[in-house]
Amino acid sequence: MAEILQRTGSWTFDGDTLRIVPGSGKQVQPLRKSLGEVAVPLAAISGISFEPGGRKPGRLRLRMRRGADPVTEVAGTKLPDASDPYQLPVERDRSGAAEYLADEVRYALLLEQVPVNEPCDRFLLPGPAIPITANGTDGSATFDGEHVQLTWNWMAEDTKTTAGSRKIALDDLRAVEWTPAIGLEHGSVRIHPVGDQPALKPEHDPNCLLLWGIRQARETSDAVLFAAAVTACLPHPHAPTPESAPTGEAAQPKALEDGGASGEEHDVLLRRLEGLARLHRGGVLTDEEFSAAKQAVLSHF
């Protein structure tokens, strides 16, 4: 067991899982507080480093495998250090503990032969709890596990208020994108419906929520977690493509032979099951409601 406790949070590694718990003080950014405790399985990690800070605090940095984590898939390296849930400032007197934890994780990656340079074909961490809402400058975006809804306020441009509120089913979405505010450039969270046209500027695009830099910390938290929750429910970006699947009679799904769902319908049903499971974990569905809904979906396989 390797553990380090700091004012901004704690990291604990037991050989299989790195458990990250954020602190509760004012110095902890909203995104880290909202995301809460994160249990990172070893298979989701591509590397870890400790950077001594000299007279200043050092820093532990965790690197995730591509496709392992919805938050990293959305934010990448664009988050400020203070908001990144996979970084931990380390005081000088705890440098030894930080180096030990990093060594233990690296040793476990080597021992378990984790393919750190290969992308995952499914998310190994769950997305943020749903339902979830992102509050922006000119409106809000809500995701309930099945639909994304955009609602505008008095600060929205005419192009958005004229178009009215947007409600799009998850099956009609292909992606969601978060862009941070940089300098004088505003940020945004943009949804991409299937077959959508080239995007307009964020302030005019009815599929885009505007994020002003002046409220960056709060809006960054809302937008990143919202985008991650939607991304976790969409088809995985590194999942095997039809082109990479086997061909011929051996590739024919048994469901087709039995008159069941086609391959495309099968994927849709799996996504609905995953969405129901997230709603159940988030407390939106009771045990009875989840069981009934799951049986209804399974009857179509």
C-alpha positions in Angstrom: 0.0 0.0 0.0 1.3 3.4 -1.0 -0.4 6.6 0.2 0.2 10.3 0.2 -2.1 12.9 1.8 -2.0 16.6 1.0 -4.2 19.6 1.6 -5.7 19.4 -1.9 -6.4 15.7 -1.7 -5.0 12.2 -1.3 -3.8 9.4 -3.5 -3.7 5.7 -2.4 -2.5 2.8 -4.5 -3.1 -0.8 -3.4 -1.5 -2.6 -6.4 -4.7 -2.7 -8.5 -6.4 0.6 -8.1 -5.2 4.2 -7.6 -7.8 5.9 -5.4 -7.9 9.7 -5.8 -9.8 11.7 -3.2 -10.0 15.5 -3.6 -9.7 17.9 -0.6 -12.5 20.1 0.6 -10.6 23.4 1.2 -11.0 26.6 -0.8 -7.8 25.9 -2.7 -9.4 22.9 -4.4 -10.9 23.8 -7.8 -14.7 23.2 -8.5 -14.1 20.5 -11.1 -12.1 18.3 -8.7 -14.8 18.8 -5.9 -17.7 18.0 -8.3 -16.0 14.9 -9.8 -15.4 13.6 -6.3 -13.5 10.4 -5.5 -12.1 8.6 -8.5 -11.0 4.9 -8.5 -8.5 4.5 -11.4 -7.9 0.8 -12.3 -4.3 0.0 -13.1 -5.3 -1.0 -16.7 -6.4 2.6 -17.3 -3.0 4.1 -16.5 -0.3 4.7 -19.1 2.3 6.3 -16.7 3.0 8.4 -13.7 5.7 10.9 -12.8 6.8 13.0 -9.8 8.3 16.4 -10.6 10.2 17.9 -7.6 9.6 21.6 -7.2 12.7 22.7 -5.4 11.6 25.4 -3.1 8.1 25.2 -4.4 5.7 22.2 -4.1 6.4 19.3 -6.4 3.7 17.6 -8.5 2.5 14.1 -9.1 1.1 13.6 -12.6 -0.9 10.6 -13.7 -1.2 9.8 -17.5 -4.2 7.9 -18.6 -4.4 5.5 -21.6 -6.3 6.8 -24.6 -9.9 5.9 -24.4 -9.8 4.8 -20.7 -11.5 7.8 -19.1 -14.4 10.0 -20.4 -13.0 13.1 -18.6 -9.6 12.8 -20.2 -11.2 12.0 -23.5 -13.0 15.3 -23.4 -10.4 17.5 -21.7 -7.1 16.0 -22.8 -4.3 18.2 -21.6 -6.4 21.4 -21.9 -7.3 21.7 -18.2 -5.3 24.0 -15.9 -3.1 22.2 -13.5 -5.2 23.2 -10.5 -8.4 21.7 -12.1 -6.8 18.5 -13.4 -8.1 15.6 -11.2 -5.0 13.6 -12.2 -2.5 16.0 -10.7 -1.5 16.5 -7.1 0.7 19.3 -5.6 3.1 17.8 -3.2 4.8 19.6 -0.3 8.6 19.3 -0.1 8.5 17.2 3.1 6.3 14.6 1.3 8.5 14.2 -1.8 9.7 10.8 -0.6 6.1 9.5 -0.3 5.3 10.8 -3.7 8.3 9.2 -5.3 7.5 5.9 -3.6 3.9 5.9 -4.8 5.0 6.7 -8.4 7.6 3.8 -8.2 4.9 1.4 -7.0 2.5 2.3 -9.8 5.3 2.0 -12.4 6.4 -1.4 -11.0 2.8 -2.6 -11.1 2.3 -1.5 -14.7 5.5 -3.4 -15.7 4.5 -6.5 -13.6 1.0 -6.7 -15.1 2.3 -5.9 -18.6 -0.4 -3.2 -19.1 -0.2 -2.1 -22.8 0.3 1.5 -21.9 0.8 2.7 -25.5 -2.3 1.1 -26.8 -5.8 2.8 -26.6 -8.6 1.1 -24.7 -11.6 0.0 -26.8 -14.0 0.8 -23.9 -14.1 3.2 -21.0 -12.5 1.7 -17.9 -13.8 4.6 -15.7 -17.5 5.6 -15.5 -18.7 9.0 -16.6 -19.9 11.6 -14.2 -23.2 10.9 -12.5 -26.3 11.7 -14.4 -28.6 13.6 -14.7 -26.1 16.5 -15.1 -26.4 20.2 -16.0 -23.8 22.6 -17.4 -24.5 26.3 -16.8 -23.0 28.6 -19.3 -23.1 32.3 -20.1 -26.0 32.2 -22.5 -27.9 29.2 -21.3 -27.7 25.7 -19.9 -27.3 22.2 -21.1 -28.8 19.1 -19.4 -28.3 15.4 -20.0 -30.6 12.8 -18.5 -29.0 9.7 -20.0 -31.2 9.7 -23.0 -31.5 13.3 -24.2 -29.4 16.4 -24.3 -31.4 19.7 -23.9 -30.1 23.2 -24.5 -32.1 26.1 -23.0 -31.2 29.8 -23.6 -31.3 32.8 -21.3 -31.6 36.5 -21.9 -27.9 36.8 -22.9 -28.2 34.5 -25.9 -28.0 35.8 -29.4 -31.1 36.1 -31.6 -30.0 33.1 -33.7 -30.3 30.9 -30.6 -33.5 32.4 -29.1 -35.1 32.2 -32.5 -34.2 28.5 -32.9 -35.6 27.9 -29.4 -34.7 25.2 -26.9 -33.0 22.1 -28.4 -33.7 18.5 -27.3 -31.7 15.8 -29.0 -31.9 12.1 -28.4 -28.6 10.4 -27.5 -28.9 8.1 -30.6 -28.9 11.3 -32.8 -25.6 12.5 -31.4 -22.2 11.7 -32.7 -20.0 13.7 -30.4 -19.7 16.5 -27.8 -16.8 18.9 -27.6 -15.5 21.2 -24.9 -13.2 24.1 -25.7 -11.6 26.1 -22.9 -11.6 29.9 -22.7 -8.1 31.2 -23.6 -7.2 34.8 -23.3 -9.9 36.9 -24.8 -11.4 33.9 -26.6 -14.5 32.5 -25.0 -14.9 28.8 -24.3 -17.8 26.6 -25.4 -19.4 23.2 -25.1 -20.8 22.1 -28.5 -22.9 19.1 -29.3 -22.6 17.5 -32.8 -25.8 15.8 -34.0 -25.4 13.1 -36.6 -25.1 14.8 -40.0 -24.7 18.3 -38.6 -23.4 21.1 -40.8 -20.2 23.1 -40.4 -20.3 24.9 -37.0 -21.1 28.6 -36.6 -19.3 30.7 -34.1 -20.2 29.6 -30.5 -22.3 32.7 -29.8 -24.5 32.0 -32.8 -24.5 28.2 -33.0 -27.8 26.8 -31.5 -25.9 23.6 -30.8 -23.3 25.4 -28.7 -23.3 26.7 -25.1 -21.0 29.8 -24.6 -18.6 29.9 -21.7 -17.0 33.3 -20.7 -13.5 33.3 -19.5 -14.5 35.6 -16.6 -16.3 32.7 -14.9 -13.8 30.1 -16.1 -13.4 27.9 -13.0 -17.1 27.2 -12.4 -18.1 27.0 -16.1 -15.1 24.7 -16.8 -16.3 22.3 -14.1 -19.8 22.2 -15.4 -18.9 21.9 -19.1 -16.2 19.3 -18.8 -18.3 17.0 -16.6 -21.3 17.5 -18.8 -19.3 16.6 -21.9 -17.7 13.7 -20.2 -21.1 12.3 -19.1 -22.5 12.4 -22.7 -19.2 11.0 -24.1 -19.4 8.0 -21.8 -22.8 7.1 -23.2 -21.8 7.5 -26.9 -20.1 4.8 -28.9 -16.5 4.5 -27.8 -14.1 6.4 -30.1 -11.6 3.5 -30.2 -14.1 0.7 -30.5 -13.5 -1.8 -33.3 -14.9 -0.6 -36.6 -16.9 -2.7 -39.0 -13.9 -2.7 -41.3 -11.8 -4.4 -38.7 -14.4 -7.1 -37.9 -14.2 -10.6 -39.4 -16.1 -11.2 -42.7 -17.9 -14.2 -44.1 -20.2 -16.7 -42.6 -18.2 -16.8 -39.3 -18.9 -13.1 -38.8 -22.7 -13.4 -39.0 -24.3 -12.6 -35.6 -26.3 -15.4 -34.1 -29.0 -12.9 -33.5 -29.6 -12.6 -37.3 -29.9 -16.4 -37.6 -32.6 -16.4 -34.9 -34.4 -13.4 -36.3 -33.1 -11.1 -33.5 -31.6 -7.6 -33.7 -29.2 -6.7 -36.5 -25.6 -5.6 -35.7 -26.5 -1.9 -35.8 -29.6 -2.5 -33.7 -27.6 -4.6 -31.3 -25.2 -1.6 -30.7 -28.1 0.7 -30.0 -29.6 -1.7 -27.5 -26.3 -2.1 -25.7 -26.0 1.7 -25.5 -29.5 1.8 -24.0 -28.5 -0.8 -21.4 -25.4 1.2 -20.5 -27.6 4.4 -20.2 -30.1 2.6 -17.9 -27.3 1.3 -15.7 -25.9 4.8 -15.3 -29.4 6.1 -14.4 -29.7 3.3 -11.8 -26.3 4.1 -10.3 -27.2 7.7 -10.2 -30.4 7.1 -8.2 -32.7 8.2 -11.0 -34.2 4.7 -11.4 -35.3 2.5 -8.6 -34.2 -1.2 -8.5 -37.7 -2.2 -9.7 -37.8 0.4 -12.5 -34.3 -0.5 -13.6 -35.1 -4.2 -13.7 -38.3 -3.6 -15.7 -36.6 -1.3 -18.2 -33.7 -3.8 -18.6 -36.0 -6.7 -19.3 -37.8 -4.6 -21.9 -34.5 -3.8 -23.7 -33.2 -7.4 -23.5 -36.4 -8.7 -25.1 -35.3 -7.1 -28.3 -32.0 -8.9 -28.5 
